[in-house]
């Protein structure tokens, strides 16, 4: 049996099946999830170096493990998927032991998972691979959205989170490869969910204690709002800072492109063209013009990326008068850790100082960005118009000599 040829045919059949029966409500159990499971299964195959037959069994199970969702919903979808895989394999004259192995692999994804063989363990771990990745929060949202679509009503976040925690804690990766690769991140995802759960849960005893301590809840609420940084403000500063950082990276990339381009042109001019000026004196002026254009462009590009580092020190008066921005390394890189930590503690205790520092940081980034882009614009203009003039000079010189 030509496993690779049959597998390629199977892949096209499954993709066609999904696309013909596309269901917007299946936000998680869809073609994308199936393709991700296939990709994860390939990682396991490469790690364990399985033979062609074993790899074929795992790949068939990966492609068919959730296809039963499109013919009857979640209940029993593994059984239906296994039946569809069996039909395909019999049509392609697969051996009985292969068909049985594929069925067992698909059934190994039934929760709670109880795989027996290595192949079954691989497909089980590939199916729930995302539990131990950074993609888990987003995939979990899609799962909840799909569950709401199936039930026809909204599922409270706290309820869904509680069930998700139970699911993750009851789950165990089956292969040593998955345990080594994914367990740590899965544990982190669990703790993150629990932290959100704890933030929302307040015991009755705690509520009574707070009521005894605070006779006027409205006053307490106002005081807390004054002391606690506002999320909207924090988000604004975070977005502004990240946007400035991206713009700075873009400016550096543009400058790098220009420096590289002009360097190549200058290298060619110095190594090839200048040697021939004695035989072609009419090209002296265009060559010097092009060289000058490249040099000026390179200078402005370098100026746009050249760092300017301040003194790196601040005084206690600067902190007390809130003049220093402790969020920029240029203001403290020559200070001791104790001096810097003391300044940061003073800043964190003072809301006005804290937000003032954030404002200064964003403003300083904007000033630097303005300088960068201004120099870059000059460099690009010099290069653009200079190249045009230089090319025209070469053309005119050639025409004059020709006449």
HELIX and SHEET records of a PDB file:
HELIX    1   1 UNK A    3  UNK A   20  1                                  18    
HELIX    2   2 UNK A   31  UNK A   48  1                                  18    
HELIX    3   3 UNK A   52  UNK A   64  1                                  13    
HELIX    4   4 UNK A   67  UNK A   71  5                                   5    
HELIX    5   5 UNK A   77  UNK A   91  1                                  15    
HELIX    6   6 UNK A   96  UNK A  107  1                                  12    
HELIX    7   7 UNK A  118  UNK A  127  1                                  10    
HELIX    8   8 UNK A  129  UNK A  132  5                                   4    
HELIX    9   9 UNK A  136  UNK A  151  1                                  16    
HELIX   10  10 UNK A  157  UNK A  170  1                                  14    
HELIX   11  11 UNK A  176  UNK A  200  1                                  25    
HELIX   12  12 UNK A  204  UNK A  213  1                                  10    
HELIX   13  13 UNK A  217  UNK A  227  1                                  11    
HELIX   14  14 UNK A  231  UNK A  268  1                                  38    
HELIX   15  15 UNK A  269  UNK A  273  3                                   5    
HELIX   16  16 UNK A  274  UNK A  276  5                                   3    
HELIX   17  17 UNK A  281  UNK A  283  5                                   3    
HELIX   18  18 UNK A  284  UNK A  305  1                                  22    
HELIX   19  19 UNK A  316  UNK A  320  1                                   5    
HELIX   20  20 UNK A  329  UNK A  331  5                                   3    
HELIX   21  21 UNK A  337  UNK A  349  1                                  13    
HELIX   22  22 UNK A  351  UNK A  402  1                                  52    
END                                                                             
